[in-house]
Amino acid sequence: LIIMSVLFQYKIWLKPSAEQQFLYGHHILKSGLGRITENTPKYHGVIVLSMNDLPLGFGVAAKTTAECKHADPMSIVSFHQADIGEYIRSEDTLI
């Protein structure tokens, strides 16, 4: 994920209160959005970071940057794809 965080053009930063929800596999809501890269297109891959720039996972933007600014706080801004907690949640089925 560290390599991907350097290579991805579009990024989403999560508020600390939303990090745990993302790591449990939930989508990112507008209320948990800390920052988003300018001009992020809809349905484009994004790397998800903590506010301290720690890579948490990646997803797909559900809204453009402009749509995020006017979105309802409970609307989804990014769809969850994978995160650093994925292995722990799937450990029983991987072995």
Steps between C-alpha positions, in 0.01 A plus 500: 500500500789738562611465137142544379457814708785661308375384159127575535402841366175523694489474879247518780594583859276375780415670825624298800140418595441331160820294482367209706181477293704482179728234650191292581408501131244782486476759222617856569227751581524876446500546880827301522674679214797708614637607161480391138733570208373777273332393175450137607273343235202279581565123503879543495735307730614683813746420776357551849728661757476606863547870574861405590554365143497135612361286213189316622374345177347588168160546344302659219373859510119503508486875439717764337679756716237762408213263591665424836497867597119517471415145609287396796714397804360145487563444127773264379801676346721192446431130464717269711719258300775381737672608819781403737255312723390267219743223591391489863131481406563228238771306682279195566404460135851561364665212684 
